[in-house]
Amino acid sequence: MSQNNADARVRHWERTRNLTYLVLVIWFIFSFVVHWFAGSLNNASFLGFPLGYYFAVQGSLAIFVILIFFQNWMQDKIDDEAGVSEEEE
């Protein structure tokens, strides 16, 4: 294995690992942190629901779906730049 190829693989893994860490941090925030503070947000309401409930239920689910698309989009970019894309040429 050439040194350039090994360096490219290491760089690809570093970027993939960093993306994974970012996604996990965002997931943690919207899975746990938002829910910890939901009680204090219940004094206000949105569309007739307590704001804490609305953020915890609706907001978290929306963020999770957006997070899936964001992670796939960024991983595709990383793979394309590293030349390991799964798309046929």
C-alpha positions in Angstrom: 0.0 0.0 0.0 1.4 3.4 -1.0 1.9 6.1 1.6 -0.5 8.4 -0.2 -3.2 5.8 -0.2 -2.7 5.1 3.5 -2.8 8.8 4.2 -6.0 9.1 2.3 -7.6 6.3 4.2 -6.6 7.8 7.5 -8.0 11.2 6.5 -11.2 9.6 5.3 -11.6 7.8 8.6 -10.8 11.0 10.6 -13.5 12.9 8.8 -16.0 10.1 9.1 -15.3 9.7 12.9 -15.6 13.5 13.4 -18.9 13.5 11.6 -20.1 10.6 13.8 -19.1 12.5 16.9 -21.0 15.7 15.7 -24.1 13.7 14.9 -24.0 11.9 18.3 -23.6 15.2 20.2 -26.6 16.8 18.4 -28.6 13.6 19.0 -27.7 13.7 22.7 -28.7 17.4 23.0 -32.1 16.7 21.4 -32.7 13.4 23.2 -31.8 14.4 26.7 -30.9 18.0 27.3 -34.1 19.4 25.7 -36.2 17.0 27.7 -34.4 18.0 31.0 -35.6 21.5 30.5 -39.0 20.7 29.2 -40.6 21.2 32.6 -39.5 24.8 32.9 -40.8 25.5 29.4 -44.3 24.3 30.2 -45.3 27.8 31.5 -45.7 28.9 27.9 -47.8 27.2 25.2 -47.6 26.7 21.4 -50.7 25.7 19.4 -52.4 24.8 22.7 -49.7 22.4 23.9 -47.3 23.2 26.7 -44.1 24.5 25.0 -41.9 21.9 26.8 -44.0 19.1 25.5 -44.1 20.5 22.0 -40.3 20.9 21.9 -39.6 17.5 23.4 -42.0 15.6 21.2 -42.4 17.4 17.9 -39.1 19.3 17.8 -36.9 16.3 18.7 -38.6 14.1 16.1 -38.1 16.7 13.4 -34.5 17.2 14.3 -33.8 13.5 14.2 -35.2 13.2 10.7 -33.2 16.2 9.6 -30.1 14.7 11.3 -30.4 11.5 9.3 -30.4 13.4 6.0 -27.6 15.7 7.1 -25.4 12.7 8.1 -26.0 10.9 4.9 -25.4 14.0 2.8 -22.1 14.8 4.6 -20.9 11.2 4.5 -21.6 11.1 0.7 -19.4 14.2 0.4 -16.6 12.7 2.5 -16.8 9.5 0.4 -16.8 11.3 -2.9 -13.8 13.4 -1.9 -11.9 10.3 -0.8 -12.8 8.4 -4.0 -14.7 5.6 -2.2 -18.2 6.5 -3.4 -20.6 3.6 -4.0 -22.1 5.2 -7.1 -21.3 3.5 -10.4 -19.3 5.5 -12.8 
